[in-house]
Amino acid sequence: MRVSLLSACALMLALAVAGAARATPALTAEHVRLVCATDLQKYCPDAKPGAGTVRACIRAHFMRFTKPCRHALLTFRDDREGRSDVAAAPSP
């Protein structure tokens, strides 16, 4: 389940912003998955892939995640959306 959750999170992050994706993002979903693995296991152990449960869990517990994980998530999102304001919290 751990690998499945982490893989689902990486896929969810990639698909969540796929419409605005650049050809070569500065930060990959794999990097985010690795940086956030501990946080996802700690705060989202029961989140199942599909129906937005992993994404919802990330949003619900975002401020509890470690600073490196939060930064990776924000940078990944901003890279995919073509933004550079990584200090902002994730949009609802």
Buried (B, 14 or more C-beta within 10 A) or exposed (E): EEEEBBBBBBBBBBEBBEEEBEEEBEBBBEBBBBBBBEBBEEBBEEBEBEEEBBBEBBBEBBEEBEEEBBBBBBBBBBBBBEEEEBEEEEEE
